[in-house]
């Protein structure tokens, strides 16, 4: 119960830190409430990520107080910018919701209905329960650790930040080096999550992942639907429900692979995309000669001075893009691709009068090209890719909605809804969505088959990451899809009979509920203590043995163990120093010499010499694990260490912890 309470408290604090400063920053620049809500999480990531770098350079410990001061400074800069004449334009997100009349005419001057969908909040809650409860059931507790090696990295990174007080993206990668060598890593997520003190690291990580995956994704899809189809009053509701039920949602990616910065960044992408659509629409409206966008309101604008409005828009979107990049650069790349698709398609009708508009898609694609085909992307361009499938399987995954993240029958049912929307959108003002879907689909297909073209290189050639932007697009394409189906069911615009609506509702509920067993099984693959055919970092008896031994252990002395064993998790769980805290360690020649010495793989080494090497490395414990998550020829050398190096602290059926005791005369 205590862990559950801590989970809730930590989630509230992290969510507030992610949303409140960015929301206020947009508001002081004159942006509407919904525009502020759309941009807030990404701007919060930017404030945290940049603030952590500044604090690290200044030698100020990273904390909630430090973040609060930097947030206040950002808002103050926004106030000064507004006094200097910068102000965001009003957009389609700001006015009263547009209501679609029975004849499909724009009725934006009329009041919107107070309840657009009967029982809408309850349906959204039900969809959220279908999506989240299976994960909670499989976890069984707020402190359950995911059995994925990315999780180990993020657990250790949060513990390192708490230990050092430095959350800077420039140094966070030191956790992967035994020498403490600085290694840049996008730290927006870690800077936000590490703001919460005292809460156990596993609970904190789970809380931050949960709130930052769910809330920005659901609210962002609703806002994107409103920005795209303001005349469809039920659009935000439909997008939110579909986004919750879609198999390849960010929280499913969290459990599936634990690519945490990626999934949090992609959860923020729908809101940023909604802001892009809204602000670009205001610019196009002005370019078409219809006036200064959708605003600003009388008495608050700067008549005859459009540049400050556009500059404010660029600054707001630039800050949000920086926030996405600090989550993970490939999320920002996705945003640039969406900008290119949107601006290229929608600027063409204005190209003769405003040719400069065509510079926008070019400007968006230039950084993508530089990252893809220059040494700037060297960190990921040599990545070999993940799961490789045949071309017909990859095509089937994409076209049938069976994306690699948690494929299930529900995905095919949803495809029956968004495919008509994709076709219908080609003949609508939202044609750019089709182009965007094709672009993301090509990248997904490239990654699925490990194409030699390497188009998906910035996504580690992993279709799991690309599943999320594809899902974002299909979630909103369901709206025109449902409208197309409604014209088939009721071609003359008549109301669907109550019994027909009841049958359709029942079928939808059954389809959603039918996915629960699959969701539970998928979650258990990486959350249950045991799962046939899947390796495990942690075994239950091992965790219990560590918990008993931890109070008596010297936390200043390192545990030498394979990072694929449960020992490395003890850094985040018990604060025990470990020699290899993450799976992706960069080994030095000294590290390898130590492993060769204690294993005798290069010939016998006297115990006295082994002891001296262990002492020089500050190793106080050796952990042998014979049932590891993943076998490694290098790290398996630890398991050959001699029992004569010390005394046994505990043993399990598959492991042994030895306290190094070189002064005992052995």
TILUM-700941 format. One record per residue (C-alpha): x, y, z; residue number from 1. Coordinates in steps of 0.2 Angstrom, whole numbers, padded with zeros to 4 digits. Each point is the difference from the previous one (the first is absolute). Last residue first. Layout:
BEGIN
      px      py      pz   seq
       X       Y       Z   NUM
...
//
This chain:
BEGIN
      px      py      pz   seq
    0215   -0089    0012   666
    0008    0010    0014   665
   -0016    0010    0005   664
    0007    0016   -0007   663
   -0006   -0003   -0018   662
   -0018    0000    0005   661
   -0011    0003   -0015   660
   -0018   -0003    0005   659
   -0007   -0013   -0012   658
   -0018    0000   -0006   657
   -0006   -0016   -0008   656
   -0013   -0004   -0014   655
   -0012   -0013   -0008   654
   -0008   -0010    0014   653
    0004    0014    0012   652
    0015    0004    0010   651
    0004    0014    0013   650
    0014    0009    0008   649
    0014   -0012   -0005   648
    0017    0003    0006   647
    0015    0006   -0009   646
    0012   -0002   -0015   645
    0001   -0018    0003   644
   -0016   -0003   -0010   643
    0010    0003   -0016   642
   -0008    0010   -0013   641
   -0007   -0009   -0015   640
   -0017    0008    0000   639
    0008    0017   -0003   638
    0007   -0006   -0017   637
   -0018   -0001   -0006   636
    0001    0018   -0002   635
    0011   -0002   -0016   634
   -0008   -0015   -0008   633
   -0017    0008    0003   632
   -0016   -0009    0003   631
   -0016    0009    0002   630
   -0012    0002    0014   629
    0011   -0011    0011   628
   -0003   -0017    0009   627
    0018   -0004    0006   626
    0002    0016    0010   625
    0016    0002    0010   624
    0002    0016    0010   623
    0016    0007    0006   622
    0001    0012    0014   621
    0012    0014    0007   620
    0007    0006   -0016   619
    0008    0017    0002   618
    0009   -0002   -0017   617
    0018    0001    0008   616
   -0007   -0013    0013   615
   -0005   -0012   -0013   614
    0016    0001   -0009   613
    0010   -0002    0017   612
   -0011   -0015    0004   611
    0003   -0008   -0017   610
    0019    0002    0003   609
   -0001   -0008    0017   608
   -0011   -0014   -0008   607
    0014   -0004   -0012   606
   -0006    0000   -0018   605
   -0002   -0016   -0010   604
    0000    0001   -0019   603
   -0009    0012   -0012   602
   -0017   -0006    0005   601
    0005    0000    0018   600
   -0018    0007    0004   599
    0006    0013    0013   598
    0014    0006   -0011   597
   -0010    0000   -0017   596
   -0013    0011    0008   595
    0012    0012    0008   594
    0010    0001   -0016   593
   -0016    0004   -0010   592
   -0005    0014    0012   591
    0018    0007   -0001   590
   -0001    0000   -0019   589
   -0015    0010    0001   588
   -0018   -0006   -0003   587
   -0014    0012   -0006   586
   -0015   -0008    0009   585
   -0017   -0002   -0009   584
   -0008   -0012    0013   583
    0000    0013    0014   582
    0008    0002    0017   581
    0016   -0010   -0003   580
    0010    0002    0015   579
   -0014    0002    0013   578
   -0002    0012    0014   577
   -0015   -0006    0011   576
   -0014    0014    0001   575
   -0012   -0014    0004   574
   -0012    0000   -0015   573
    0009    0011   -0012   572
    0018   -0007    0002   571
   -0008   -0017    0005   570
   -0006   -0001   -0019   569
    0018   -0005   -0005   568
   -0001   -0016    0011   567
   -0015   -0007   -0009   566
    0011   -0007   -0014   565
    0003    0007   -0017   564
    0012    0013    0006   563
    0011   -0015    0005   562
    0007    0002    0017   561
    0013    0010    0010   560
   -0009    0008    0015   559
    0008    0016    0005   558
    0005    0006    0018   557
   -0008    0016    0006   556
   -0017   -0009    0004   555
    0009   -0011    0013   554
   -0013   -0014    0003   553
   -0009   -0004    0016   552
   -0016    0009   -0005   551
    0000   -0008   -0017   550
    0001   -0018    0005   549
   -0019   -0003    0003   548
   -0005    0010   -0015   547
    0013   -0009   -0011   546
   -0007   -0017    0005   545
   -0018    0006   -0004   544
    0005    0006   -0017   543
    0009   -0016   -0004   542
   -0014   -0010    0005   541
   -0012    0009   -0012   540
    0012   -0001   -0014   539
    0006    0016   -0009   538
    0008    0003   -0016   537
   -0011   -0013   -0009   536
    0001   -0009   -0016   535
   -0016   -0004   -0010   534
   -0004   -0017   -0006   533
   -0013   -0004    0013   532
   -0005    0015    0011   531
    0006    0002    0017   530
   -0001    0015    0013   529
   -0013    0008   -0011   528
    0003    0017   -0007   527
    0008   -0002   -0017   526
   -0010   -0014   -0008   525
   -0013    0003    0012   524
   -0005    0016   -0009   523
   -0003   -0009   -0016   522
   -0010   -0013    0009   521
   -0011    0013    0008   520
   -0002    0010   -0016   519
   -0006   -0016   -0009   518
   -0012   -0004    0014   517
   -0007    0018   -0001   516
   -0002    0001   -0019   515
   -0017   -0008    0001   514
   -0006    0014    0011   513
    0002    0013   -0014   512
   -0009   -0011   -0013   511
   -0014   -0004    0012   510
   -0002    0019    0004   509
    0000    0005   -0019   508
   -0013   -0014   -0004   507
   -0011    0006    0014   506
    0001    0018   -0006   505
   -0004   -0006   -0018   504
   -0015   -0010    0007   503
   -0007    0015    0010   502
    0002    0012   -0014   501
   -0010   -0012   -0011   500
   -0013   -0002    0013   499
   -0001    0019    0002   498
   -0003    0002   -0019   497
    0014    0009   -0009   496
   -0006    0017   -0004   495
   -0003    0005   -0018   494
    0013    0008   -0010   493
   -0006   -0007   -0017   492
    0014   -0013   -0001   491
   -0002   -0007    0018   490
    0011   -0015    0002   489
    0011    0005   -0015   488
    0001    0018    0005   487
    0003   -0005    0018   486
    0015   -0011   -0006   485
    0008    0016   -0009   484
   -0002    0010    0016   483
    0007   -0014    0010   482
    0015    0000   -0012   481
    0002    0019    0001   480
    0002   -0002    0019   479
    0010   -0016   -0001   478
    0014    0010   -0008   477
    0004    0008    0017   476
    0005   -0017    0007   475
    0009   -0005   -0016   474
    0012    0015    0001   473
    0005   -0003    0018   472
    0001   -0019   -0003   471
    0013    0003   -0014   470
    0009    0012    0012   469
    0000   -0014    0013   468
    0005   -0015   -0011   467
    0016    0009   -0006   466
    0008   -0004    0017   465
   -0005   -0019   -0001   464
    0006    0000   -0019   463
    0018    0001    0006   462
    0013    0006   -0013   461
    0008    0009    0014   460
   -0013    0013   -0003   459
    0013    0012   -0008   458
    0004   -0014   -0012   457
   -0017   -0002   -0007   456
    0004    0004   -0018   455
    0014   -0013    0001   454
   -0001   -0003   -0019   453
    0006   -0018    0003   452
   -0017   -0004    0007   451
   -0001   -0008    0018   450
   -0016   -0008   -0005   449
   -0010    0008    0014   448
    0010    0016    0000   447
   -0003    0004   -0018   446
   -0019   -0004    0002   445
   -0001    0012    0015   444
    0009    0014   -0009   443
   -0011   -0003   -0015   442
   -0016    0001    0011   441
    0006    0016    0008   440
    0002    0008   -0017   439
   -0017   -0008   -0006   438
   -0009    0006    0016   437
    0007    0018   -0002   436
   -0005    0000   -0018   435
   -0018   -0006    0005   434
    0000    0013    0014   433
    0004    0014   -0013   432
   -0016   -0003   -0008   431
   -0009    0009    0014   430
   -0009    0012   -0011   429
   -0010   -0015   -0007   428
    0001   -0012   -0014   427
    0015   -0010    0007   426
   -0008    0000    0017   425
   -0014   -0011   -0006   424
    0012   -0014   -0004   423
    0009    0001    0017   422
   -0016    0001    0009   421
   -0007   -0015   -0009   420
    0016   -0009    0006   419
   -0002    0007    0018   418
   -0015   -0010    0005   417
    0003   -0017   -0007   416
    0018    0002    0006   415
   -0008    0002    0018   414
   -0007   -0018   -0002   413
    0017   -0006   -0006   412
    0009    0008    0015   411
   -0013   -0009    0011   410
    0006   -0017   -0006   409
    0016    0003    0009   408
    0018    0005   -0004   407
    0009    0006    0016   406
    0013    0012   -0007   405
    0004   -0008   -0017   404
   -0014    0009   -0009   403
   -0015   -0011   -0004   402
   -0010    0014   -0007   401
   -0004   -0009   -0016   400
    0009    0011   -0013   399
    0016    0002    0011   398
    0002   -0018    0007   397
   -0005   -0007   -0017   396
    0014    0010   -0009   395
    0013   -0006    0013   394
   -0006   -0018   -0002   393
    0000    0001   -0019   392
    0018    0007    0000   391
    0006   -0013    0012   390
    0005    0004    0018   389
    0015    0007    0009   388
   -0002    0003    0019   387
    0013    0014    0005   386
    0012    0010   -0010   385
    0018   -0001   -0003   384
    0005    0017    0007   383
    0013    0008   -0010   382
   -0010    0016   -0003   381
   -0004    0002    0018   380
    0014    0009    0008   379
    0007    0006   -0016   378
   -0015    0011   -0003   377
    0011    0016   -0001   376
    0012   -0009   -0012   375
   -0012    0005   -0014   374
   -0014   -0008   -0010   373
   -0014   -0002    0012   372
    0003    0015    0012   371
    0004    0012   -0014   370
   -0015   -0006   -0010   369
   -0012    0002    0014   368
    0008    0017    0004   367
   -0004    0006   -0018   366
   -0018   -0008   -0001   365
   -0008    0014    0011   364
    0008    0014   -0009   363
   -0006   -0007   -0017   362
   -0017   -0002    0007   361
    0000    0018    0006   360
    0008    0008   -0016   359
   -0016   -0004   -0009   358
   -0009    0014    0010   357
    0012    0013   -0008   356
   -0010   -0002   -0016   355
   -0014    0010    0007   354
   -0011    0006   -0014   353
    0004   -0014   -0012   352
    0003   -0013    0013   351
   -0016    0002    0009   350
   -0009   -0015   -0006   349
    0016   -0010    0002   348
    0003    0005    0018   347
   -0012   -0014    0006   346
    0009   -0015   -0007   345
    0018    0006    0004   344
   -0004    0007    0017   343
   -0009   -0015    0007   342
    0012   -0013   -0007   341
    0016    0010    0005   340
   -0008    0004    0018   339
   -0003   -0019    0002   338
    0018   -0004   -0005   337
    0006    0013    0012   336
   -0010   -0008    0014   335
    0007   -0017   -0004   334
    0018    0007    0001   333
   -0005    0007    0017   332
   -0005   -0017    0006   331
    0016   -0007   -0008   330
    0010    0012    0012   329
   -0006   -0008    0016   328
   -0008    0008    0015   327
    0012    0015   -0002   326
   -0005    0000   -0018   325
   -0018    0001    0005   324
    0003    0015    0011   323
    0010    0009   -0013   322
   -0014   -0002   -0012   321
   -0012    0008    0013   320
    0012    0014    0002   319
    0001    0002   -0019   318
   -0019   -0001   -0001   317
   -0002    0015    0013   316
    0014    0010   -0008   315
   -0007   -0003   -0018   314
   -0017    0005    0006   313
    0007    0016    0009   312
    0009    0005   -0016   311
   -0016   -0003   -0010   310
   -0010    0012    0012   309
    0014    0013    0001   308
    0001    0000   -0020   307
   -0018    0003   -0002   306
    0001    0019    0004   305
   -0014    0009   -0009   304
   -0011    0000    0016   303
    0010   -0006    0016   302
   -0013   -0010    0009   301
   -0008    0001    0017   300
   -0013    0014   -0003   299
   -0011   -0011   -0011   298
    0004   -0019    0003   297
    0015   -0007   -0009   296
   -0007   -0007   -0011   295
   -0004   -0014   -0012   294
    0014    0004   -0012   293
    0003    0018   -0003   292
   -0013    0003   -0014   291
   -0007   -0011   -0014   290
    0014    0004   -0012   289
    0005   -0017   -0004   288
    0016    0002    0010   287
   -0009    0005    0015   286
   -0010   -0016    0000   285
    0016   -0010   -0004   284
    0008    0007    0015   283
   -0015   -0004    0011   282
    0000   -0018   -0007   281
    0019   -0002    0003   280
   -0004    0005    0018   279
   -0014   -0013    0002   278
    0009   -0014   -0009   277
    0016    0002    0009   276
   -0009    0001    0017   275
   -0009   -0016   -0004   274
    0016   -0008   -0005   273
    0008    0005    0017   272
   -0015   -0008    0009   271
    0002   -0016   -0010   270
    0019    0000    0003   269
   -0001   -0001    0019   268
   -0003   -0018    0000   267
    0014   -0002   -0013   266
    0012    0008    0012   265
   -0005   -0011    0014   264
    0001   -0016   -0011   263
    0017    0005   -0006   262
    0007    0005    0017   261
   -0006   -0017    0007   260
    0005   -0013   -0013   259
   -0006   -0013    0013   258
   -0002   -0013   -0013   257
   -0018   -0007    0001   256
   -0004    0008    0017   255
    0004    0017   -0005   254
   -0006   -0003   -0018   253
   -0017   -0004    0008   252
    0000    0016    0009   251
    0004    0009   -0016   250
   -0015   -0007   -0010   249
    0002   -0014   -0012   248
   -0015   -0010    0004   247
   -0013    0014   -0003   246
   -0012    0001    0014   245
    0005    0016    0008   244
    0003    0009   -0016   243
   -0017   -0006   -0006   242
   -0009    0007    0015   241
    0010    0017   -0002   240
   -0003    0001   -0018   239
   -0019   -0003    0001   238
   -0002    0012    0014   237
    0010    0014   -0009   236
   -0011   -0003   -0016   235
   -0017    0001    0009   234
   -0003    0018   -0005   233
    0006   -0003   -0018   232
    0000    0018   -0007   231
    0018    0003    0008   230
    0007   -0014   -0011   229
    0019    0001   -0001   228
    0003    0011    0016   227
   -0014   -0009    0010   226
    0008   -0017   -0005   225
    0017    0006    0005   224
   -0007    0007    0017   223
   -0008   -0017    0004   222
    0016   -0009   -0006   221
    0011    0011    0012   220
   -0012   -0003    0015   219
    0002   -0018   -0002   218
    0019   -0001   -0004   217
    0004    0014    0013   216
   -0009   -0009    0014   215
    0005   -0018   -0004   214
    0019   -0002   -0003   213
    0005    0014    0012   212
   -0011   -0006    0014   211
    0005   -0019   -0001   210
    0019    0003   -0004   209
    0002    0012    0015   208
   -0009   -0011    0012   207
    0010   -0016   -0005   206
    0016    0009    0001   205
   -0004    0007    0017   204
   -0005   -0017    0007   203
    0016   -0008   -0006   202
    0010    0014    0007   201
   -0007    0000    0017   200
   -0009    0017    0004   199
    0012    0011    0011   198
    0001    0015   -0013   197
   -0011    0003   -0015   196
    0009    0011   -0013   195
    0009   -0015   -0007   194
   -0015   -0004   -0011   193
    0001    0017   -0010   192
    0019    0000   -0002   191
   -0001   -0018   -0005   190
   -0012    0003   -0013   189
    0009    0014   -0008   188
    0017   -0008    0001   187
    0005   -0003   -0018   186
    0017   -0009    0002   185
    0017    0008    0000   184
    0014   -0011    0006   183
    0012    0006    0014   182
    0013   -0013    0005   181
   -0004   -0006    0017   180
    0014   -0013   -0001   179
   -0012   -0015    0001   178
   -0010    0007   -0014   177
   -0019   -0002   -0003   176
   -0005    0010    0015   175
    0010    0014   -0008   174
   -0014    0003   -0013   173
   -0008    0013    0011   172
    0014    0012   -0002   171
   -0005    0011   -0015   170
   -0018   -0003    0002   169
    0001    0009    0017   168
   -0008   -0009    0015   167
    0013    0004    0013   166
   -0004   -0002    0018   165
    0013   -0013    0001   164
   -0009   -0014    0010   163
   -0017    0004   -0006   162
    0006    0002   -0018   161
    0009   -0017    0001   160
   -0016   -0008    0007   159
   -0010    0007   -0014   158
    0013   -0006   -0013   157
    0001   -0018    0008   156
   -0019   -0002   -0001   155
    0001    0007   -0018   154
    0013   -0012   -0006   153
   -0008   -0015    0009   152
   -0016    0004   -0009   151
    0009   -0001   -0016   150
    0005   -0017    0004   149
   -0018   -0007    0001   148
   -0008   -0010    0014   147
   -0010    0014    0006   146
    0002    0004    0019   145
   -0015   -0002    0012   144
    0000    0014    0012   143
   -0019    0005   -0001   142
   -0005   -0018    0002   141
   -0008   -0015   -0009   140
    0008    0005   -0017   139
   -0012   -0012   -0010   138
   -0015    0008    0008   137
    0006    0018   -0002   136
    0004   -0004   -0019   135
   -0017   -0008   -0002   134
   -0008    0015    0009   133
    0007    0013   -0012   132
   -0008   -0001   -0017   131
   -0017   -0008    0005   130
   -0001    0012    0014   129
    0004    0015   -0011   128
   -0014   -0005   -0012   127
   -0012   -0001    0014   126
    0005    0017    0006   125
   -0002    0007   -0017   124
   -0017   -0007   -0001   123
   -0004    0007    0017   122
    0006    0017   -0006   121
   -0011    0000   -0015   120
   -0016   -0005    0009   119
   -0011    0006   -0014   118
    0012    0008   -0013   117
    0000    0018   -0004   116
   -0006    0005    0017   115
   -0001    0019    0002   114
   -0005    0002   -0018   113
    0010    0014   -0009   112
   -0007    0017   -0001   111
   -0003    0007   -0018   110
    0012    0011   -0010   109
    0010   -0015   -0005   108
   -0015   -0008   -0010   107
    0010   -0005   -0015   106
   -0011   -0010   -0011   105
   -0002   -0019    0000   104
   -0018    0000   -0003   103
   -0005   -0006    0017   102
    0012    0013    0007   101
    0017   -0004    0006   100
    0005    0010    0015    99
    0016    0011    0001    98
    0007    0001    0018    97
    0001    0017    0006    96
    0016    0009   -0003    95
    0018   -0005    0004    94
    0005   -0016   -0009    93
   -0004    0007   -0017    92
    0014    0013    0004    91
    0003    0016    0009    90
    0017    0007   -0005    89
    0014   -0001    0013    88
    0007    0017    0006    87
    0016    0008   -0001    86
   -0001    0019    0002    85
    0015    0004    0012    84
   -0012   -0001    0014    83
   -0004   -0018   -0005    82
    0018   -0004   -0001    81
    0003    0007    0017    80
   -0015   -0011    0007    79
    0008   -0015   -0009    78
    0017    0003    0008    77
   -0009    0000    0017    76
   -0008   -0017   -0004    75
    0017   -0007   -0004    74
    0007    0007    0016    73
   -0014   -0007    0010    72
    0004   -0017   -0008    71
    0018    0002    0005    70
   -0004    0004    0018    69
   -0012   -0015    0001    68
    0012   -0012   -0008    67
    0013    0005    0013    66
   -0013   -0003    0014    65
   -0005   -0017   -0007    64
    0018   -0005    0000    63
    0016    0000   -0010    62
    0015    0005    0011    61
    0008    0017   -0006    60
    0017   -0002   -0007    59
   -0003    0013   -0013    58
    0004   -0012   -0015    57
   -0012   -0013    0008    56
   -0013    0013    0003    55
    0000    0006   -0018    54
   -0001   -0017   -0007    53
   -0014   -0005    0012    52
   -0009    0016   -0005    51
    0001   -0005   -0019    50
   -0008   -0017    0004    49
   -0012    0006    0012    48
   -0006    0016   -0010    47
    0000   -0010   -0016    46
   -0010   -0014    0008    45
   -0013    0012    0007    44
   -0001    0008   -0018    43
   -0004   -0018   -0007    42
   -0013   -0002    0014    41
   -0008    0017   -0002    40
   -0002    0001   -0019    39
   -0017   -0007   -0002    38
   -0006    0007    0017    37
    0005    0018   -0005    36
   -0009   -0002   -0016    35
   -0015   -0005    0009    34
    0001    0014    0012    33
    0003    0014   -0013    32
    0017    0007   -0003    31
    0003    0018    0005    30
    0019   -0002    0003    29
   -0004   -0001    0019    28
   -0011   -0015   -0004    27
    0013   -0009   -0009    26
    0013    0001    0014    25
   -0014   -0004    0013    24
   -0004   -0017   -0009    23
    0019   -0004   -0001    22
    0002    0003    0018    21
   -0015   -0010    0005    20
    0001   -0016   -0011    19
    0016   -0010    0003    18
    0002    0006    0018    17
   -0018   -0004    0004    16
    0002   -0017   -0008    15
    0015   -0004    0010    14
   -0008    0006    0016    13
   -0016   -0010   -0003    12
    0009   -0016   -0005    11
    0011    0001    0016    10
   -0015    0002    0011     9
   -0009   -0015   -0008     8
    0014   -0011    0000     7
    0004    0004    0018     6
   -0017   -0005    0004     5
    0001   -0016   -0009     4
    0017   -0003    0009     3
   -0008    0003    0017     2
   -0014   -0012   -0004     1
//
